[in-house]
């Protein structure tokens, strides 16, 4: 009986997405275990604990009906706001970061609340989009204004905590979900024009000196491309170039062992793959991540209800934007803004939240047949009504 339940569960969910997720986790364990030769801290142990907890949460969420979760959107909103407020009172700065966006838990563990706030935002924003669609307000100025206010609440709070990299991720989630929900292109065009016009203001008054220097390092306009703010990217490129086609071998990279690349355990984990596993290892890593992204897109397209489609789109925007920005940072195309590589970077909060997001997508897949059955019943009822009339 138990085997039948397990078989039925995995029969409905996206098996390839599960496989890709497990592959990413195992790959990350290998990279982290190799990287931690550079110091005394054991990054692998908390990572495994977070993955085990995240896998359990993903399985529970996948088995639950996502529509029930959406009905409890106000709980997600309360959790998100509470976490954001707690950071203002009890937030700390951890090594390797320049923001005060972390909380210390009993036992010396730290978490980054913004990772969980993303999940809360995806849930509440999905409910908001569904409400506007039902009321035919999704294309009205008032409806778009309420969506913008909804998105600005967490973005502004996290900005004042100093984590503007996460603010950018929230903005991209907002844009992707709004577009899929049917917000007209003219609103996006208006936003784009306002951003272009506001670049001087953003550069002068929103970005601080560190942010500006990170941009300047990309173009070496002030000579700091290989020193100071450009040092991390410069060393990362050297490590990946030295890996060649096949790399020096896992646990054999000398630059990895001596920790030449700063923060190689989280934001720059890609450089560990580049040096020790070479171009082939990097391509496999990217194939796994982009495979996950594509599967989430496919699951979004297969969803029979708007709610499921919006949820999957939010997860897609989260994983895709973090992946592209992180790789852009490491390869020197984008400034370093502290974005982790999903499922690969060392960081329990990031791994846990990403696995929960995977669970949300699997919940949509798992209950998609329920949507189909409901649709068939509704069609039959409408047909019977027409016959009676």
C-alpha positions in Angstrom: 0.0 0.0 0.0 2.8 2.4 1.0 4.7 1.6 -2.3 1.6 2.4 -4.3 1.3 5.8 -2.6 4.9 6.6 -3.3 4.5 5.4 -6.9 1.4 7.5 -7.5 3.1 10.5 -5.9 6.1 10.5 -8.2 4.0 9.5 -11.2 2.2 12.8 -11.1 5.2 15.0 -10.3 7.9 16.1 -12.7 10.4 13.3 -12.3 13.0 15.0 -14.5 12.9 18.1 -12.3 13.5 15.9 -9.3 16.4 14.2 -11.0 18.0 17.5 -12.0 17.5 18.9 -8.5 19.2 15.9 -6.9 22.0 16.1 -9.5 22.6 19.8 -8.6 22.7 19.0 -4.9 25.2 16.1 -5.3 27.4 18.2 -7.6 27.3 21.1 -5.0 28.4 18.7 -2.2 31.4 17.7 -4.3 32.4 21.3 -5.0 31.9 22.4 -1.4 33.8 19.5 0.1 36.7 20.3 -2.2 36.6 24.0 -1.5 36.6 23.7 2.2 40.2 22.4 2.1 41.1 26.1 2.1 40.1 26.7 5.7 39.0 25.1 9.0 35.3 25.8 8.8 33.1 22.8 7.7 30.8 24.3 5.1 29.5 20.8 4.0 27.9 19.8 7.3 25.4 22.7 7.5 24.8 22.4 3.8 23.8 18.8 4.1 21.5 19.6 7.0 19.8 22.4 5.1 19.4 20.2 2.0 17.9 17.4 4.1 15.4 19.9 5.7 14.7 21.4 2.3 14.1 18.0 0.7 11.6 17.1 3.4 9.9 20.5 3.0 9.8 20.1 -0.8 8.2 16.6 -0.5 5.6 17.9 2.0 4.7 20.9 -0.2 4.6 18.8 -3.3 2.1 16.5 -1.7 0.0 19.4 -0.4 -2.4 21.1 -2.7 -0.9 24.5 -3.8 -4.4 26.0 -3.9 -4.7 25.3 -0.1 -1.4 27.2 0.4 -2.7 30.1 -1.6 -5.8 30.2 0.5 -3.5 30.9 3.4 -1.8 33.7 1.7 -2.3 36.0 4.7 -0.1 33.7 6.7 2.7 34.0 4.1 2.3 37.8 4.2 2.5 37.8 8.0 5.6 35.6 8.0 7.3 37.8 5.3 6.6 41.1 7.0 7.6 39.7 10.4 11.0 38.4 9.1 11.7 41.7 7.4 10.9 43.7 10.6 13.0 41.4 12.8 16.1 42.2 10.7 15.8 45.9 11.5 15.9 45.1 15.2 18.1 42.0 15.4 19.9 42.0 12.0 23.6 41.2 11.9 26.4 41.4 9.3 28.2 38.1 8.5 31.6 37.5 7.1 31.9 38.1 3.4 28.8 40.4 3.1 28.3 44.1 3.2 24.7 44.2 4.4 22.9 43.8 7.7 20.4 41.3 6.5 21.0 38.2 8.6 19.5 36.8 11.8 21.4 34.8 14.4 19.6 31.7 15.7 20.2 29.7 18.9 23.2 27.5 18.5 25.2 30.0 16.4 23.3 29.4 13.1 22.6 32.3 10.8 19.8 32.7 8.3 19.1 35.2 5.6 15.3 36.1 5.9 15.1 37.6 2.5 15.4 34.1 1.0 12.2 33.1 2.7 10.5 36.4 2.0 10.9 35.6 -1.7 8.7 32.5 -1.2 6.2 34.5 0.8 6.2 37.2 -1.9 5.6 34.6 -4.7 2.6 33.2 -2.8 1.0 36.5 -2.0 1.7 38.0 -5.4 0.1 35.0 -7.1 -3.0 35.5 -5.0 -3.0 39.3 -5.9 -2.7 38.5 -9.6 -5.5 36.0 -9.5 -7.7 38.5 -7.7 -7.1 41.1 -10.3 -7.7 38.7 -13.2 -11.0 37.6 -11.7 -12.1 41.2 -11.3 -10.8 42.2 -14.8 -8.5 44.7 -13.3 -5.2 43.3 -14.4 -4.9 45.8 -17.3 -6.2 48.8 -15.5 -3.9 51.6 -14.1 -5.4 51.0 -10.6 -4.6 47.3 -10.8 -1.1 47.8 -12.0 -0.6 50.4 -9.3 -1.6 48.0 -6.5 0.8 45.4 -7.9 3.6 47.9 -7.9 2.9 48.9 -4.3 2.8 45.2 -3.4 6.3 44.6 -4.9 7.7 47.8 -3.4 7.0 46.9 0.2 9.6 44.1 0.4 11.9 45.8 -2.0 12.1 49.0 0.0 12.5 47.1 3.3 15.3 45.0 2.0 17.0 48.0 0.4 17.3 49.7 3.7 18.9 46.5 5.0 21.6 47.0 2.4 20.9 43.9 0.3 20.3 45.6 -3.1 21.2 42.4 -5.0 18.1 40.7 -3.5 16.1 43.8 -4.3 17.0 43.3 -8.0 15.7 39.7 -7.8 12.4 40.8 -6.3 12.1 43.3 -9.1 12.6 40.6 -11.8 10.1 38.3 -10.1 7.6 41.2 -10.1 8.2 41.8 -13.8 8.0 38.2 -15.0 4.9 37.3 -13.0 3.1 40.6 -14.0 3.8 39.9 -17.7 2.6 36.3 -17.6 -0.6 37.5 -15.8 -1.4 39.8 -18.6 -0.2 43.3 -17.6 0.1 45.2 -20.8 3.4 46.1 -22.4 2.8 49.8 -22.2 3.3 49.7 -18.5 6.6 47.9 -18.9 7.6 50.5 -21.5 6.7 53.3 -19.1 8.7 51.7 -16.3 11.7 51.3 -18.7 11.6 54.9 -19.7 11.4 56.0 -16.0 14.4 53.9 -15.2 16.4 55.3 -18.1 15.5 58.9 -17.1 16.3 58.1 -13.5 19.7 56.6 -14.1 21.6 59.8 -13.0 19.5 60.0 -9.8 20.0 56.3 -9.1 23.7 56.6 -9.7 24.1 59.6 -7.5 21.7 59.1 -4.7 20.6 55.4 -4.5 23.9 53.6 -5.2 26.7 54.1 -2.6 30.4 54.4 -3.4 30.9 50.6 -3.2 28.1 49.9 -5.7 29.6 52.5 -8.1 33.1 51.1 -7.8 31.9 47.6 -8.6 30.4 49.0 -11.9 33.5 50.9 -12.7 35.6 47.8 -12.1 33.9 46.2 -15.1 35.3 48.8 -17.5 38.5 49.6 -15.6 37.6 53.3 -15.7 39.5 54.0 -12.5 42.2 51.4 -12.7 40.7 49.0 -10.1 39.8 46.1 -12.5 42.6 43.9 -11.0 42.8 45.4 -7.5 40.3 46.4 -4.8 36.7 46.0 -6.2 37.8 44.1 -9.3 40.1 41.7 -7.5 37.5 38.9 -6.9 36.4 38.7 -10.5 40.0 39.0 -11.8 41.2 36.0 -9.6 38.1 34.1 -10.6 38.9 34.4 -14.3 42.4 33.2 -13.7 41.2 30.1 -11.8 38.7 29.2 -14.6 41.2 29.8 -17.4 43.7 27.6 -15.6 41.2 24.7 -15.5 41.3 24.3 -19.3 39.1 21.7 -20.8 39.0 19.1 -18.1 40.4 20.9 -15.1 43.1 19.9 -12.6 40.9 17.3 -11.0 38.5 17.3 -8.0 40.4 18.1 -4.8 43.5 18.9 -6.8 43.1 22.6 -7.6 45.9 24.6 -5.9 44.1 27.9 -6.1 41.0 26.4 -4.6 43.1 24.9 -1.8 44.7 28.2 -0.9 41.4 30.2 -1.2 42.8 32.6 -3.8 39.3 33.6 -5.0 37.4 35.4 -2.2 34.1 33.9 -1.3 34.6 30.8 -3.5 32.3 28.9 -1.2 29.2 30.9 -2.2 29.0 33.6 -4.8 32.0 32.3 -6.7 31.5 28.5 -6.4 31.5 28.4 -10.2 35.2 29.1 -10.2 35.8 25.9 -8.2 34.1 23.9 -10.9 36.1 25.8 -13.5 39.5 25.2 -12.0 39.0 21.6 -10.9 36.6 20.2 -13.5 37.4 22.6 -16.4 35.2 23.7 -19.2 33.4 20.4 -19.3 32.5 20.6 -15.6 31.2 24.2 -16.0 29.1 23.1 -19.0 27.6 20.2 -17.0 26.8 22.6 -14.1 25.1 25.0 -16.4 23.2 22.3 -18.2 21.8 21.1 -14.9 20.7 24.6 -13.8 19.3 25.6 -17.2 17.6 22.1 -17.3 15.8 23.0 -14.0 14.8 26.4 -15.4 13.4 24.8 -18.6 11.5 22.2 -16.7 9.9 24.9 -14.5 8.8 26.8 -17.7 7.3 23.6 -19.1 5.4 22.9 -15.9 4.1 26.5 -15.9 2.8 26.0 -19.4 1.2 22.7 -18.5 -0.7 24.3 -15.5 -4.4 24.3 -16.0 -5.1 27.1 -13.7 -3.7 30.7 -13.5 -2.7 30.2 -9.9 -0.4 27.3 -10.8 1.0 29.1 -13.8 1.8 32.2 -11.7 3.4 30.2 -8.9 5.7 28.4 -11.4 6.5 31.7 -13.1 7.6 33.1 -9.8 9.9 30.2 -9.2 11.2 30.4 -12.7 12.0 34.1 -12.3 13.8 33.4 -9.0 16.0 30.6 -10.2 16.7 32.0 -13.7 17.5 35.5 -12.5 19.9 34.3 -9.8 21.6 31.9 -12.2 22.1 34.4 -14.9 23.2 37.2 -12.6 25.6 34.9 -10.6 27.2 33.6 -13.8 27.4 37.2 -15.2 29.2 38.3 -12.0 31.7 35.4 -12.1 32.5 35.9 -15.8 32.9 39.6 -15.4 29.9 40.7 -17.4 28.0 42.1 -14.4 29.1 43.8 -11.2 29.4 41.6 -8.0 26.2 42.1 -6.1 26.2 39.1 -3.8 23.8 36.7 -5.6 24.3 33.0 -4.9 24.2 30.3 -7.5 21.0 28.3 -6.8 21.5 24.8 -5.3 25.3 25.1 -5.7 26.6 27.9 -3.5 27.3 27.1 0.1 24.5 28.6 2.2 21.9 26.8 4.0 19.2 29.4 3.7 19.6 29.7 -0.1 19.5 25.9 -0.6 16.5 25.5 1.7 14.5 28.2 0.0 15.3 26.9 -3.5 14.2 23.4 -2.6 10.9 24.8 -1.1 10.4 26.6 -4.5 11.0 23.3 -6.3 8.3 21.8 -4.0 5.8 24.5 -5.0 6.4 23.6 -8.7 5.9 19.9 -7.9 2.7 20.7 -6.1 1.3 22.3 -9.2 2.4 19.2 -11.2 1.0 16.8 -8.6 -2.4 18.5 -8.6 -2.7 19.4 -12.2 -4.7 16.3 -12.9 -7.1 17.5 -10.2 -7.5 20.7 -12.2 -8.2 18.6 -15.3 -10.8 16.5 -13.5 -12.5 19.6 -12.3 -12.5 21.1 -15.8 -14.0 17.9 -17.2 -16.8 18.0 -14.6 -17.5 21.6 -15.3 -17.7 21.0 -19.0 -20.1 18.1 -18.4 -22.2 20.2 -16.1 -22.4 23.0 -18.6 -23.3 20.5 -21.3 -26.1 19.1 -19.2 -27.4 22.6 -18.4 -27.5 23.4 -22.2 -29.4 20.2 -22.8 -32.0 20.9 -20.1 -32.5 24.5 -21.5 
